[in-house]
């Protein structure tokens, strides 16, 4: 009830409605200056009630959209959404084989859980050491009803309000809610995989490892994504993201991503790239001599060993 009231107030405030007067005994009156219309909002509103239907109908008329669209926007004011999509080439539209659908959702959950942990701290490999705090946040996610399309399932993650900051601080954004950080990492990790292996149509190179890791890609994520893409009925896997207006600025360039099944072998290579970080570049004081052929020892005197300046990087 309280969340609905808060979301409705946030929706009105973000769509040009103002409530300059103090609330009365029954509720608050909101005015829309552009249309010179007003809407009365009781202190308690219930979905499906007469007041609810009247309010949403008036808002739909002002916004020139359907009532269902208004309701969806109100309900998601404080929720980040990832519309998970699995495309397939089957004759029966809007469906997917039960086994494949179950396996896909399990894989999507593993990917999301990995991103929750790497949103707290970047990890090359998780090795079962998932963050307890991150797991608690991931556990608040909900799966909504499927949408029409190629097996689209909304993943909903409620987000908390940003912590208020001192008004005296100029050009300072409020801290990012932890739930938003989890969903953002989910989007960034999938987007980085797309950038590294789908767009260039090649396997990741050693130099790509750090960018993958810092985007939240772990070896476990790559394994789970490869498993999803390897199903014979899956043509592609991706997500379209909707960002809760209440949680602060919308992440840039993270509207959606799609990874085709044809990229499965290259995604599998991401795992190998993740577990084998690139070597440190040679320094001016310790040149990399590994490319030289082995020296032939002299028969007259033993040859001193040549120090190697190339060391494996550890993350």
LOKEZA-771383 format. One line per 5 residues: number of its first residue (from 1); their letters; for each residue x, y, z of C-alpha. Coordinates in steps of 0.05 Angstrom, whole numbers, plus 5000, padded with zeros to 4 digits. Example, Ala and Ser with C-alpha at 12.3 -4.5 7.8 and 13.67 -1.06 7.14 Angstrom:
2
1 = as = 5246:4910:5156; 5273:4979:5143
***
This chain:
315
1 = xxxxx = 5000:5000:5000; 5055:5049:5020; 5097:5031:4959; 5037:5042:4913; 5023:5111:4944
6 = xxxxx = 5096:5130:4938; 5100:5106:4865; 5037:5144:4847; 5064:5208:4877; 5131:5199:4841
11 = xxxxx = 5095:5186:4775; 5053:5250:4782; 5113:5292:4802; 5154:5266:4743; 5098:5278:4692
16 = xxxxx = 5084:5351:4704; 5034:5347:4761; 5042:5392:4822; 5010:5393:4890; 5025:5462:4919
21 = xxxxx = 4970:5459:4972; 4974:5422:5038; 4937:5355:5038; 4867:5353:5066; 4833:5303:5111
26 = xxxxx = 4817:5257:5053; 4877:5265:5009; 4916:5311:4963; 4897:5349:4900; 4946:5349:4842
31 = xxxxx = 4944:5400:4785; 4969:5394:4714; 4986:5464:4689; 4993:5446:4616; 4921:5420:4611
36 = xxxxx = 4890:5457:4670; 4865:5391:4697; 4866:5365:4768; 4864:5297:4800; 4847:5279:4872
41 = xxxxx = 4890:5226:4905; 4865:5196:4970; 4914:5182:5027; 4903:5107:5014; 4895:5079:4944
46 = xxxxx = 4883:5006:4927; 4895:4975:4859; 4828:4960:4826; 4788:5008:4869; 4742:5061:4840
51 = xxxxx = 4792:5115:4859; 4849:5077:4825; 4810:5068:4761; 4790:5141:4760; 4861:5165:4772
56 = xxxxx = 4894:5120:4720; 4841:5136:4668; 4852:5211:4677; 4928:5202:4672; 4921:5160:4609
61 = xxxxx = 4879:5215:4577; 4932:5267:4593; 4990:5225:4570; 4951:5198:4510; 4969:5126:4525
66 = xxxxx = 4930:5066:4548; 4909:5055:4620; 4951:4992:4622; 5013:5031:4603; 5001:5082:4658
71 = xxxxx = 4991:5027:4709; 5055:4993:4687; 5094:5058:4692; 5067:5072:4762; 5082:5002:4787
76 = xxxxx = 5154:5005:4760; 5173:5074:4786; 5217:5040:4838; 5235:4976:4801; 5291:4961:4752
81 = xxxxx = 5270:4912:4698; 5308:4864:4653; 5262:4835:4600; 5298:4770:4587; 5288:4745:4516
86 = xxxxx = 5302:4678:4484; 5291:4676:4410; 5279:4610:4374; 5259:4587:4304; 5202:4541:4323
91 = xxxxx = 5137:4541:4285; 5095:4553:4347; 5103:4627:4362; 5110:4656:4432; 5131:4589:4459
96 = xxxxx = 5193:4549:4476; 5202:4476:4494; 5191:4466:4569; 5259:4436:4581; 5295:4491:4543
101 = xxxxx = 5254:4544:4579; 5271:4515:4647; 5345:4509:4630; 5346:4580:4603; 5316:4610:4666
106 = xxxxx = 5364:4571:4709; 5422:4597:4667; 5395:4668:4670; 5391:4663:4746; 5463:4639:4750
111 = xxxxx = 5485:4698:4706; 5446:4747:4749; 5473:4718:4814; 5544:4722:4787; 5533:4795:4770
116 = xxxxx = 5506:4809:4839; 5571:4784:4869; 5616:4820:4819; 5577:4885:4831; 5605:4884:4902
121 = xxxxx = 5676:4866:4881; 5705:4847:4814; 5723:4774:4811; 5759:4733:4759; 5730:4669:4787
126 = xxxxx = 5678:4664:4842; 5692:4590:4858; 5628:4584:4899; 5646:4643:4944; 5585:4685:4928
131 = xxxxx = 5575:4748:4968; 5522:4738:5022; 5499:4811:5017; 5495:4806:4942; 5455:4741:4947
136 = xxxxx = 5405:4776:4992; 5395:4831:4941; 5389:4781:4884; 5338:4744:4926; 5291:4804:4924
141 = xxxxx = 5285:4798:4848; 5218:4774:4821; 5197:4741:4756; 5135:4772:4725; 5086:4743:4675
146 = xxxxx = 5114:4727:4606; 5104:4778:4551; 5084:4765:4480; 5145:4754:4436; 5200:4703:4432
151 = xxxxx = 5194:4678:4504; 5202:4744:4541; 5203:4741:4617; 5210:4806:4658; 5259:4802:4716
156 = xxxxx = 5239:4855:4767; 5287:4882:4820; 5258:4932:4870; 5306:4989:4884; 5313:5032:4945
161 = xxxxx = 5312:5108:4943; 5380:5142:4936; 5409:5170:5001; 5396:5246:5004; 5458:5289:4997
166 = xxxxx = 5475:5357:5024; 5442:5410:4981; 5505:5452:4988; 5545:5402:4948; 5546:5426:4876
171 = xxxxx = 5542:5376:4817; 5542:5317:4865; 5498:5258:4848; 5468:5216:4903; 5501:5148:4916
176 = xxxxx = 5477:5092:4871; 5429:5045:4907; 5459:4976:4916; 5401:4944:4878; 5413:4990:4818
181 = xxxxx = 5487:4971:4821; 5468:4897:4814; 5423:4908:4754; 5473:4955:4722; 5528:4904:4729
186 = xxxxx = 5482:4852:4698; 5472:4898:4638; 5545:4919:4633; 5570:4847:4636; 5525:4823:4579
191 = xxxxx = 5540:4886:4539; 5615:4876:4547; 5611:4804:4524; 5573:4829:4463; 5626:4882:4449
196 = xxxxx = 5684:4835:4457; 5662:4772:4421; 5598:4787:4380; 5615:4853:4345; 5686:4835:4323
201 = xxxxx = 5666:4762:4310; 5728:4734:4342; 5750:4701:4406; 5772:4747:4462; 5846:4764:4464
206 = xxxxx = 5889:4767:4527; 5884:4842:4525; 5809:4838:4532; 5812:4803:4600; 5815:4864:4644
211 = xxxxx = 5758:4900:4609; 5715:4838:4617; 5732:4830:4690; 5719:4903:4708; 5652:4900:4672
216 = xxxxx = 5631:4844:4719; 5645:4784:4675; 5668:4724:4714; 5687:4654:4690; 5622:4628:4721
221 = xxxxx = 5581:4679:4682; 5614:4658:4617; 5600:4585:4632; 5526:4598:4647; 5517:4641:4585
226 = xxxxx = 5551:4589:4541; 5505:4536:4569; 5443:4577:4551; 5468:4592:4480; 5487:4519:4468
231 = xxxxx = 5415:4495:4471; 5395:4474:4401; 5328:4511:4404; 5358:4577:4426; 5374:4626:4370
236 = xxxxx = 5395:4683:4415; 5393:4707:4487; 5388:4778:4511; 5352:4830:4553; 5319:4898:4546
241 = xxxxx = 5328:4941:4608; 5280:4991:4640; 5309:5034:4694; 5269:5057:4754; 5262:5134:4752
246 = xxxxx = 5265:5136:4828; 5334:5105:4832; 5372:5163:4801; 5401:5177:4732; 5389:5123:4680
251 = xxxxx = 5453:5085:4662; 5478:5107:4593; 5482:5061:4533; 5451:5003:4572; 5382:4998:4539
256 = xxxxx = 5389:4927:4516; 5434:4873:4488; 5427:4809:4448; 5477:4753:4439; 5466:4702:4383
261 = xxxxx = 5474:4628:4393; 5527:4628:4338; 5573:4664:4388; 5571:4605:4437; 5641:4580:4421
266 = xxxxx = 5669:4650:4430; 5631:4659:4495; 5663:4594:4519; 5730:4625:4502; 5712:4683:4549
271 = xxxxx = 5716:4634:4607; 5786:4614:4587; 5805:4687:4579; 5776:4703:4648; 5814:4649:4685
276 = xxxxx = 5879:4666:4651; 5894:4740:4662; 5942:4774:4614; 6016:4777:4628; 6045:4842:4655
281 = xxxxx = 6079:4883:4601; 6154:4885:4603; 6184:4944:4639; 6245:4985:4619; 6283:4954:4676
286 = xxxxx = 6262:4882:4662; 6254:4870:4587; 6214:4811:4563; 6264:4763:4533; 6217:4704:4527
291 = xxxxx = 6216:4710:4451; 6291:4696:4446; 6313:4624:4430; 6346:4587:4487; 6420:4600:4492
296 = xxxxx = 6469:4544:4477; 6515:4534:4537; 6589:4540:4524; 6632:4479:4536; 6688:4522:4566
301 = xxxxx = 6647:4555:4621; 6576:4551:4645; 6531:4605:4619; 6497:4649:4671; 6422:4643:4673
306 = xxxxx = 6382:4698:4640; 6331:4730:4685; 6262:4734:4656; 6223:4798:4663; 6156:4768:4644
311 = xxxxx = 6112:4750:4702; 6040:4727:4702; 5991:4778:4727; 5950:4759:4786; 5882:4786:4800
***
